[in-house]
Amino acid sequence: MPLVSMTEMLKKANAEGYAVGQFNLNNLEFTQAILQASEEEKSPVILGVSEGAGRYMGGFKTVVKMVEGLMEDYNITVPVAIHLDHGSSYDKCKEAIDAGFTSVMIDASHDPFETNVETTSKVVEYAHAKGVSVEAELGTVGGQEDDVVADGVIYADAKECEELVKRTGIDCLAPALGSVHGPYKGEPNLGFAEMEEIRGLTGVPLVLHGGTGIPTKDIQRSISLGTAKINVNTENQIASAKKVREVLAADEKMYDPRKYLGPAREAIKTTVIGKIREFGSAGKA
């Protein structure tokens, strides 16, 4: 099955009341685990790639070839999108698209509103001409993810969200509404009233960043208010690291990476399967 954009999978998710998980790639084992979990659960999936992770794995072309190779070798039949997570500029989005990414996020949320509109519009024009979907962001998601660092949370303005969607033609929107990247310090506090208003004004699928650690009831409420994509990375990283520590602690003489990265891969797969079921996307491929 060829790689696809996010557009149709998110429209279907909105219509049928579930969300598609974006699970971030960090290396080969993460990619294997996420694809295997999605195929077993018959769930569509979005493979998120941050600029930092892309650099770590060798570059955007390497990531695309790795995913395409695994999809062929594993006979993956579910819809798969490769998505640039928090693209920092038009040039980075273009680089990802030219390498074969089927979806990009342009994150100009730190810029003045008019600059955000201008940059996002330029990305949309290039991406849509190539059948690639585009996500944009407004407000500030807290915490840190690779090169993206935010001190505190700034809620997205509903009217600005409406205007951004109308003027740019983006396919989905990530409004910052209280979620954070990385582990939560205390209980997450999401702005559901704002989420409902933004969905009503924009009509596009919404995206929830920082999906690790959000209670299931809040996930379900977010989905009911138009959230069709939920991003998860930290939870998989924690599960992977925990398993590696356990395996190496049990055998100090172990040196074969397959013997500790293999179990880590299984831990990631188990975590992804749990998220797929929580988001309601199992059996929706």
C-alpha positions in Angstrom: 0.0 0.0 0.0 1.5 3.4 -1.0 1.9 6.2 1.6 -1.1 8.6 1.8 -1.7 12.1 3.1 -3.7 12.7 6.3 -6.6 14.4 4.7 -9.0 11.5 4.1 -8.0 9.5 7.2 -8.8 12.6 9.5 -12.1 13.4 7.7 -13.1 9.8 8.2 -12.1 9.9 11.9 -14.1 13.0 12.5 -17.2 11.5 10.7 -17.0 8.2 12.7 -16.0 9.6 16.1 -12.4 8.4 16.7 -8.9 9.8 16.4 -5.8 8.6 14.5 -2.6 8.4 16.5 0.5 10.2 15.4 3.4 8.1 16.8 6.8 9.7 16.4 9.8 7.8 14.9 13.1 7.9 16.7 14.9 5.0 15.1 14.4 1.7 13.3 12.8 -0.1 16.2 10.2 2.6 16.8 9.3 2.4 13.1 9.0 -1.4 13.2 6.9 -1.3 16.3 4.5 1.4 15.2 3.9 -0.2 11.8 3.4 -3.7 13.3 1.0 -2.5 15.9 -1.1 -0.5 13.3 -1.3 -3.5 11.0 -2.3 -5.9 13.8 -5.0 -3.5 15.0 -6.1 -2.7 11.4 -5.7 1.0 12.2 -4.6 3.9 10.0 -1.5 5.6 11.4 0.5 8.8 11.1 4.3 8.5 11.5 5.6 11.7 13.0 9.1 12.8 12.3 10.6 15.9 14.0 13.4 17.7 12.4 15.7 16.5 15.2 14.7 12.9 14.8 15.1 13.2 11.0 18.6 14.4 11.4 19.4 11.6 13.9 18.2 9.0 11.5 20.3 10.4 8.6 17.9 12.7 6.8 14.3 12.9 5.4 15.1 10.6 2.4 16.5 7.9 4.7 13.4 8.0 6.8 11.1 7.7 3.8 13.1 4.8 2.3 13.2 3.0 5.7 9.4 3.3 6.1 8.7 2.2 2.5 11.1 -0.7 2.9 9.4 -1.9 6.1 5.9 -1.5 4.6 6.9 -3.7 1.7 8.7 -6.3 3.9 5.9 -6.4 6.5 3.1 -6.3 3.8 1.5 -3.3 5.5 -2.1 -2.9 4.2 -3.4 0.0 6.5 -3.2 3.7 5.5 0.2 5.2 6.5 1.2 8.9 6.4 4.7 10.2 7.0 4.3 13.6 8.6 6.9 16.3 9.4 6.2 17.3 13.0 6.8 21.0 13.9 8.3 22.0 10.6 10.3 25.2 11.4 10.2 26.9 8.0 8.8 26.8 4.5 12.2 25.4 3.3 12.1 22.5 5.8 8.6 21.6 4.8 9.6 21.7 1.1 12.6 19.5 1.9 10.4 16.9 3.6 7.8 17.0 0.7 10.5 16.6 -1.9 12.0 13.6 0.1 8.6 11.9 -0.1 6.7 12.9 3.1 3.0 12.8 2.5 2.1 15.4 5.2 3.8 18.3 6.9 3.2 20.6 9.9 4.3 24.2 9.5 4.7 25.6 13.0 4.8 29.4 12.7 2.9 29.8 15.9 5.8 31.7 17.5 5.6 34.4 14.8 3.2 37.3 14.6 -0.3 36.2 13.3 0.1 37.8 9.8 3.5 36.1 9.4 2.0 32.8 10.4 -0.7 33.2 7.7 1.9 34.2 5.1 4.2 31.3 5.8 1.5 28.7 6.2 -0.2 29.8 2.9 3.1 29.4 1.1 3.5 25.8 2.5 -0.1 24.9 1.6 0.3 26.1 -2.0 3.4 23.9 -2.5 2.1 20.9 -0.5 -1.4 20.8 -2.1 0.1 20.9 -5.6 1.8 17.6 -4.7 -1.2 16.0 -2.8 0.4 16.5 0.6 -1.7 17.5 3.6 -0.8 20.5 5.9 -1.2 21.0 9.6 -0.7 24.4 11.3 -0.6 25.6 14.9 -1.8 28.6 16.9 -1.0 29.4 20.5 1.8 27.7 22.5 2.0 24.1 23.5 4.1 23.9 26.7 7.2 21.8 27.4 9.9 20.7 25.0 10.1 18.5 21.9 13.5 18.4 20.3 14.2 22.0 19.0 10.7 23.2 20.1 10.9 24.7 23.6 8.0 26.6 25.3 7.9 28.2 28.7 4.2 27.8 29.7 1.0 27.5 27.6 -0.7 30.2 25.6 -4.2 29.3 24.5 -5.1 29.7 20.8 -7.5 32.5 20.0 -10.7 31.1 18.4 -11.1 34.0 16.0 -7.5 33.8 14.8 -8.0 30.0 14.3 -11.1 30.8 12.1 -9.1 33.3 10.1 -6.0 31.1 9.7 -8.1 28.2 8.3 -10.0 30.5 5.9 -7.0 32.3 4.6 -4.6 29.4 4.2 -6.7 26.3 3.3 -4.9 24.0 5.8 -6.2 20.5 6.3 -6.1 20.3 10.1 -5.3 22.7 12.9 -3.4 22.2 16.2 -4.8 24.9 18.6 -2.8 25.0 21.9 -5.4 24.3 24.6 -3.5 23.3 27.6 -1.5 20.2 26.6 2.3 20.0 26.9 5.1 18.1 25.2 6.8 15.7 27.6 5.6 14.3 30.9 2.9 16.3 32.8 3.7 18.0 36.1 0.3 17.4 37.7 -3.1 16.8 36.0 -3.5 18.1 32.4 -6.1 20.9 32.1 -7.5 21.1 28.6 -9.7 23.9 27.4 -12.8 22.0 26.2 -15.0 25.1 25.7 -12.4 26.7 23.5 -11.9 23.4 21.6 -15.7 23.2 20.9 -15.7 26.9 19.8 -12.7 26.5 17.5 -14.1 23.3 15.9 -17.4 25.1 15.3 -15.7 28.2 13.7 -13.2 26.3 11.5 -14.9 23.1 10.5 -11.5 21.3 10.1 -10.2 18.3 12.1 -8.3 19.4 15.2 -5.0 18.0 16.5 -4.0 17.4 20.1 -0.3 17.7 20.8 1.2 16.2 23.9 -1.1 13.1 24.1 1.1 11.3 26.7 -0.5 11.3 30.1 -3.9 12.7 29.2 -6.7 10.7 31.0 -8.9 8.6 28.8 -12.0 10.6 29.6 -10.3 13.7 28.4 -9.2 11.9 25.2 -12.8 10.8 24.6 -14.2 14.3 25.2 -11.6 15.8 22.9 -12.6 13.4 20.1 -16.3 14.2 20.6 -15.3 17.9 20.1 -13.6 17.4 16.8 -10.1 16.2 17.6 -9.1 13.7 14.9 -5.4 13.4 15.5 -3.5 12.8 18.7 0.3 13.0 19.0 2.2 10.5 21.2 5.9 10.3 21.6 7.0 10.5 25.2 5.0 7.5 26.3 6.7 5.3 23.8 10.2 6.7 24.7 9.6 6.0 28.4 8.4 2.4 27.7 11.4 1.8 25.4 14.0 3.1 27.9 12.5 1.3 30.8 12.7 -2.1 29.0 16.3 -1.5 27.9 17.3 -0.7 31.5 15.5 -3.8 32.8 17.2 -6.1 30.2 20.7 -4.7 30.7 20.3 -4.7 34.5 19.4 -8.4 34.4 22.5 -9.3 32.4 25.5 -7.0 32.7 27.5 -9.0 30.1 25.0 -8.5 27.4 26.3 -6.6 24.4 24.2 -7.6 21.4 22.0 -4.6 20.6 19.3 -6.9 19.2 18.9 -8.5 22.6 17.9 -5.3 24.3 16.5 -3.3 21.4 14.2 -6.2 20.4 12.5 -6.2 23.8 12.3 -2.4 23.7 10.6 -2.7 20.3 8.0 -5.0 21.8 7.4 -2.5 24.7 6.8 0.3 22.2 4.4 -2.0 20.2 2.4 -2.8 23.3 2.1 0.9 24.1 1.0 1.8 20.6 -1.6 -0.9 20.6 -3.0 0.5 23.8 -3.2 4.0 22.4 -4.8 2.8 19.1 -7.6 1.2 21.2 -7.9 4.2 23.4 -8.3 6.5 20.4 -10.9 4.2 18.8 -9.1 3.7 15.5 -8.7 -0.1 15.8 -10.5 -1.8 12.9 -10.9 1.5 11.0 -8.4 0.9 8.2 
